[in-house]
Every structure is written in C-alpha cells, then in structure tokens.
Amino acid sequence: MNPPAYREIIQIINQAEVSSLLQPIYNLATNSILGYEALIRGPKNSKLHNPFHLFKAADAANMRNQLETLCIEKAIEKFSQLALPGKLFINITPDFAANQFNNTNWLVNLLKQQGVSPNRVVIELTEQTQAENIPLLQSALANLRKFGIQFAIDDLGAGYSGLIQWSELQPDIIKLDRHFVQDCHLKSHKQQFLSALLDLATNTNALTIVEGIESQEELECIYNLGFNFAQGFYLAKPKAAPTLSTPKVMQSLISDAINQLIQQTERSSQRLLN
C-alpha cells in the first residue's frame, strides 16, 4: 500500500470521515416500510468514496475491524437522528461478527445511547467472504438474539458462502441478490428458481427480501410469485435523508392486485349464479 493511501485511510478512520446513506426496504403486502439498509460512503472527492475501494484500503492497512466498527456507529447514529420507522439493516462481514459479537455489550450500549431498541436492528452478513469459524459465529449470533437483534444473509447468490451460512446459521431473513430478479419476467427458469427459494425460506421460517428491483416488470414478477418484501433503485435510491413514504408504483401494484381479486370473485359468483 502506498504511503498517501495509507495516510488517507488512517485519517478517514481517525476523523470518522464516513457517512451513511439509507435505502428503504418495502413491505409490498401492506404498502409500508419494513426498514432501511445503511450503506456507507467515504469522503466525497476521494477515490475512497466508493465503499469497495474504502474497505479494500482498510484491508491493506489492516484496519478492517476499526472501519467496520465506525460504520456501525455511523449507521446507528444516522438512523436515530432521523427517527426513521421500522428496522435498521447493517452490513457486517461474518468474521467481524464472530470476533466482535460474542461480547455484545458494546453494541447494546451503543444502541441504548442512541435510543434505538435492539429488536429494531438486523445484522446483514455479507456474502463476499466465508466465515472461518462457523461455531464461533453461531455463538455470536446467539448472543445477539438474546437482546432481540435479528440477522440476515445478504446478497444470497452473489458469492459462494450463502447457502452454507443459510444451512448452518438459520437466519431470520434472506436477502436475494439481483442476479435472481434481473429480467425474471422474461425467464421462466428464474421464476421457478425464485419460487423454490421462497418455499425454502418459508419452510425454515425466514423472511425473504428481493434486492435489486430496477423495473416495473421485475416488481410485478416477484409480487405475483408471492414475495412480500423488496428493495431497489426502482423503488427508492439510497439517500442521506430517505423517504418516509411508499412509492406510487407500489400503491398501484396493490390496487391492481385488489382489482384482479375483485374481478376473479365476480366471475366466480357469476358462474355460481349461472
């Protein structure tokens, strides 16, 4: 790592020069907001503004834990300041969770300081890396659950470890990667795969969120398949001060579904009368 880049990441962490954007996650069935995912950005006008480069620099400087801790603090602080409804979703690597959450006092104390109830927090385990110590991670997550904190497998399908973590950790929530939803309205095999994943999640008592919704067609497709929770740029982009309302496309989706149900009921009634 070159000296200027090393000095920059040290400064960013020491001066807490990261910010948190929040993207809504919607409940399609109730036309409401389930919660918000916190997405971290580095300083503007810096190469490290992009989170990929930011965390890559932290890894090179052997400061990943410090950066992840800072990101958690910033996410909780922003969520509290904005008094947002629903749950707060925070991205964490599996190894950080395993090593840092076996003693959850610091996290619970931080939530208490910011006035956020632990049962409103969801820890998202990112799929980019595989947990090195599954038993240690299981112990850490059990500690979180004692306080009502839930956890999710993030971006299922984006890497190689998600199915392993799903089978071993019994998550509360599964977040499906955009790969599964992209052009799903045009590809019957993707619809079959999505249905199978939804059935598996339902059978393991896991709530399923579809990420990466980028068109009306994709939204209608997952809704018709039975998915109730969705997130994506088509619905709302990440913002420093995110919306508190649901988008019109969701309202029309539910309205159309109700109209279809009414029409089906009327047709059934007509057949009975005939």
Sequence and secondary structure as in RCSB ss.txt:
>XXXX:A:sequence
MNPPAYREIIQIINQAEVSSLLQPIYNLATNSILGYEALIRGPKNSKLHNPFHLFKAADAANMRNQLETLCIEKA
IEKFSQLALPGKLFINITPDFAANQFNNTNWLVNLLKQQGVSPNRVVIELTEQTQAENIPLLQSALANLRKFGIQ
FAIDDLGAGYSGLIQWSELQPDIIKLDRHFVQDCHLKSHKQQFLSALLDLATNTNALTIVEGIESQEELECIYNL
GFNFAQGFYLAKPKAAPTLSTPKVMQSLISDAINQLIQQTERSSQRLLN
>XXXX:A:secstr
  HHHHHHHHHHHHTT  EEEEEEEEETTTTEEEEEEEEEE  TTSGGGSHHHHHHHHHHTT HHHHHHHHHHHH
HHHHHHHT SSEEEEEE HHHHHHHSSS HHHHHHHHHHT  GGGEEEEE SSS  S HHHHHHHHHHHHHTT E
EEEEEETSSSSHHHHHHHH  SEEEE HHHHTTGGG HHHHHHHHHHHHHHHHTT EEEE    SHHHHHHHHHH
T  EE  TTT   BSS  SS  HHHHHHHHHHHHHHHHHHHHHHHHHH 
